[in-house]
Amino acid sequence: MATWRLRRAGAALAASSTLAAVLAASSASATDPSAAALEAARQRVARSGATPPLRDAQRAALAGSTPAEPLDVLVVGGGATGCGVALDAATRGLRVGLVEREDFSSGTSSRSTKLIHGGVRYLEKAVFNLDYGQLKLVFHALKERKQVIENAPHLCHALPCMTPCFNWFEVVYYWFGLKLYDLVAGRRLLHLSRYYSVDESVELFPTLAKNGHNCSLKGTVVYYDGQMNDSRLNVGLACTAAVVGAAVLNYAEVVSLIKDESGERIIGARVRDTLSGKEFETFAKVVVNAAGPFCDSVRKMADSTVAPMICPSSGVHIVLPDYYSPEGMGLIVPKTKDGRVVFMLPWLGRTVAGTTDSNTAITMLPEPHEDEIQFILDAISDYLNVQESCISLY
């Protein structure tokens, strides 16, 4: 399965941090003017039997807005970013609408590596480049990871990730780096990292090769990151936004944007319900473009002469048989031939491996190329005692 990633945008699933900001207790809420709305939202979510309104009611709420009584915010796009924006705005007491052309999380937000990164690679950059900005990213990522896992323990959990070391320098390098990571994490630490001998490593990860890169395995260093069900977490954001008052509608495509009489300001959108084929207009003071790789198509509705700003790339993941990775343990290939990191992670009784990064065209259903699949297979083959061909991929 091919994944869209936008080089100019942050990680889409970073929007899941909005759920953390909304549902977790916040010391800042006492001084926030929307604290009352936030508390009311918490009570709605906590109410026994709380469920989102029916789809017809959501559609009616969107269509019921007028130029005289518009929504405060209309979000275009029902991925993690769009649903996160809708939830954040709704819990501030704003009138919010959201429309999604397909189903919620039908694009990038359901095709990630399934990890909630704690920023370990930012720490490496912070140390070697003496970059305080990168260090702040580590603190922020650790805080958000911990909060998301606590907010949605049914969808998120800690996952041990093993890094093979084929020389003693790598052992020292990764052990020291991950111990520094443990120290920086502090109370947000999931579990302590540790070194495992060769025999211990093979016992934990039976398909791990004892020989590779023309040298023998010296052991592994295991640290913990977060794993999530990305699509269900995205749907959770959408449902939570609906419960607290936002009108969220899937299978609703924006066909055009509505401007005011001057033609300068966007005041709403014309939407087609793709299930019924009927169109309606919805009005808002602010329209948020959260259409992922399709942002430029929405921008062109506002101004057909606007220059493209999205540089799309394809990130491929392949699904392998379950025997590739044991349940509850991931493997990290720390450096591929082109200097990237490849993950091999257990997922729903299978193994997900990836990812690549290559320029591509924007399509609704991107598909992996043969050379991208082979790149991932080659990257993991040096670290495993099993071989795989494209024929046996799921």
Summary of the structure (lengths in Angstrom):
residues: 394
radius of gyration: 22.9
end to end distance: 10.0
largest distance: 73.6
contacts: 1290
relative contact order: 0.17
helix: 39%
strand: 26%
